[in-house]
């Protein structure tokens, strides 16, 4: 009788053990199945993006396909341990507390200058130390003073300064003359030296560093060079020639989604520098609403004094294009990270 009761007491425990075994087996089977499905999915994705690259798809432009490639490359970095925190996006990892800024149409969007620097030297310069247009005499709104660019913090550049270039939300601007600066003597020699040492100008708009990017060459690099050097061998002259970028073509990409937010959010900030000898004597025919300057060897602006040794004149100009894009605001940093 006692033996029978012992078996009856053990029965519930046995059932629990059987249940746990079955449950564990089921979980293990499901986990194995999930890992297998994930592995298949990963191989399919790898093949898909390999085919895209083989077909010549770049990963720096603001297209949906390029954004997919960037996202895939960053996920691979994350899996390798470069980013371990399980945030919604890499923006939250690298820029905690960052939040989107919305601008209504025609609202001014301030752009800021940072240091002019070169990887070939350790000596940066303030932008307004250069022979350039005067700094705007405007007060920076409090909301922008509080949103200092991370790059400025890292290099200890604490004072924010506005660029001489004006931007308004969704406001395209054709080629617009900005100012004229006379340069000669020591300043001209210094400018040639800065070009030779490959100094680059760094600007930011809505906290985004300006980019020079090429879809054809699949590259994107921060800032733009002051100019470029042509060797004597390539020009046929007795010495190297230095040319200066005095016209900037800006492209600001933005996203609109009335169901999610009001106004526009900036998702990209690009620049294409141009070297051009403007012709003010004929009403600035090289810069107006009907003409956009291009890089043409026949009209490059060379850094040299006039025929009788007089100071050279640099005519600065710029233009702005606002371009709509479907790239989410949270993904706008991806191109800087790949």
Secondary structure, 3 states (H helix, E strand, C coil): CHHHHHHHHHHHHHHHHHHHHHHHHHHHHHHHHHHHHHHHHHHHHHHHHHHHHHCCCCCCCCCHHHHHHHHHHHHHHHHCCCCCCCCCCHHHHHCCCCCCCCECCCCECCEEEEEEECCCCCCCECHHHCCCCCCCCCCCCHHHHCCCCHHHHHCCCCCCEECCCCCECCCCEEEEEEEEEEECHHHHHHHHHHHHCCCEEEEEECCEECEEEECCCCEEEECEECEEEECHHHHCCCCCEEEECCEEEEEEEEECCCCCCCCEEEEEEEEEEECCCCCHHHCCCCCECCECCCCCHHHCCECCCCCCCCCEEEEEEEEEEEEECCCCHHHCCHHHHC
